[in-house]
């Protein structure tokens, strides 16, 4: 698929229960409108999010992964968000190494009172991922499927 | 393991969901999802008939799990889990898919929202398929409550908890209980003398057999969990033994050092050894080591020499107390907006521009002028006083954007008390609006404006400057559209209410949140106004937001009732969705041990990780760090998350 306006990115968001998930709830209660490209998955803490979860999402067709946590110093579990911050930095490096744009993983601090920030984050991130185009992981795996199919057809 | 039998119940929430999500289409699509054996839709799943549908389906279809696709789990998860339990389905096998807050309310395209709702619901179906039935963990608790802050809210909360038969530790940073209420002259709208109604409560708290008052003390650290918090408190040395001190005051007479009195807000001086006010609790002197010439007896020691009862002890050291408490009530209170930040009103540079609390001291019989209103610069009785409302409030460009709620009332009270004391004096109030919502409040304002000849001018003050011995106030009366120019003798700023400067440190120690303005954050602004988001930590008083005395007292009693309800339970329940360690896989590397902020994980005798379920708060940080996958969160395992991710992204 080419990079064009009709490309609708598919994004998974891991939201911590205490801040970002509640911030998303507040955006809902306030009837803020934002694009429907993001499917949220609730985790207790952003510290629960590991590289495996992000990689799994990219492997299964996500064009990007958003992680939402409490602001530094406000983590409900003391320090889980700091651990996530470190993990995300490493993960972005690892993604670059294998040719995936590191912007396909994004960490944002959204508190329970920041419904507006949740909306803004979704809006900007969907736009960014749209400009990045479909994930190369998806393209690569469908190419591999096509090759595999071609081989089997030929035999 | 038997094949899953999942029931999915899609709520229309009247039109709240149905307007943008085609619930019938969602139910139809989910009926084909592997493991789903029953689907249903209804107008209000949370209603009794809605819950009855779920309960009947659990029995009829022998459901092994339930997903209710409706609102946020923070709304109704307990409702549906209880319904499951009533139908003999373990409550931890009931999950909610949030298709309202996260979907129908935030999207307008019906096709797109319907598709997203299906994806959200599928993630929860996959989650519940991996869930295990769990029983709540039951834990013992201690029977003691910590109250932080000894103002009127803290005192009230402490008394209520103590009267219910539980022990209380009442910790106050200052040398006396009382807080700002002790500084007030008279209270609106009844004009009771503030100290006369407060000090009996201070005495009651001090004498109560269940209350231990710790003044001049600070909470340094809090660990543990609801029911069993471990708190570390530092009791700072006052260098005076309150048991021996007989309040003779000889020490004060000989003390050579003085500083500005905090209690009189800088309008008078106090000695290095002092008592904030005569009715202070504990009734004893405090030696302020910052102002003292030096604690070494060779430096001065005048106070020690003169003290007949030998109450003064320079060798006193800070005392560190470790206490176990079940609940914590945070009543850290407020501080007036820093007057030096109001330079545009001449505050700080013009001596006869004072803040509201300084004027309280000028009105108070225990104040620096003995209750006579005299201005700070030359001690003259001011014949023309200007009161400026909203000084620092409702001014988003320069100061606080919020309304401080009490200033309209206290300004009316100030002007009225001034008119009572100085019959030929003129009182002018500049206001934006007059907000007097409260029992008897509007009547009080009406009386002040109509009976007491107080001039109310609607408008803001443009400039205040010193002009000879007068303080000139330039303003605008926006109703007549005329410029107003007043040569005043004294200007009183109705300063905004800020959260007490200690609030931030206390919230960090307790791991509870602050709102944007720095006030303590309640768990829910309407329905859980006295709870924090941390179990067992409650909030009360003006630390949570601007409020007056009756509101502070009511909230304190509310917080106390919550703490009592907690301690009255024989055992507390703790979520069983905690971390478990798979002994088959754990290699004993110990990475998880360092990750856990609660000390719940340790290596056991066999060199493997072990989780203390009571301490585990279920954050899952250890799970994501465990290199082998041995550490897993019950009902949110790596496998479950993988399945959730897959269906969130799958087509169709």
Interface residues (C-beta under 8 A of the other chain):
Chain A: X10 X12 X18 X22 X24 X25 X27 X28 X29 X31 X32 X33 X34 X35 X36 X39 X40 X41 X42 X43 X44 X45 X47 X48 X49 X50 X52 X53 X56 X57 X60 X61 X62 X73 X74 X75 X76 X77 X78 X79 X80 X83 X87 X111 X112 X113 X119
Chain B: X72 X73 X74 X98 X100 X101 X102 X103 X105 X106 X107 X108 X109 X112 X113 X115 X116 X119 X120 X123 X508 X511 X513 X515 X516 X521 X533 X534 X595 X597 X598 X617 X618 X619 X620 X621 X623 X624 X625 X633 X636 X638 X641 X642 X644 X645 X646 X648 X649 X650
